[in-house]
């Protein structure tokens, strides 16, 4: 049986780059690397870290404090309409 790990709350993480699988990369105040899903470079987010490894954390953005200027509107909706035809 494995122990259930508690989620670690990280209040303000600035996303500085993109890693494999499209995850955003940020750093904590202590300098630890955090991989976050569904963010873009320039975002400032509050993170719930779900996996804690020796060298890094993996988490999910809970709240956006500041959106990046690099964000663009999604165009996926147009493909959905074409699929229904």
HELIX and SHEET records of a PDB file:
HELIX    1   1 UNK A   20  UNK A   22  5                                   3    
HELIX    2   2 UNK A   76  UNK A   84  1                                   9    
SHEET    1   A 6 UNK A   8  UNK A  18  0                                        
SHEET    2   A 6 UNK A  24  UNK A  27 -1                                        
SHEET    3   A 6 UNK A  33  UNK A  37 -1                                        
SHEET    4   A 6 UNK A  56  UNK A  66  1                                        
SHEET    5   A 6 UNK A  44  UNK A  52 -1                                        
SHEET    6   A 6 UNK A   8  UNK A  18 -1                                        
END                                                                             
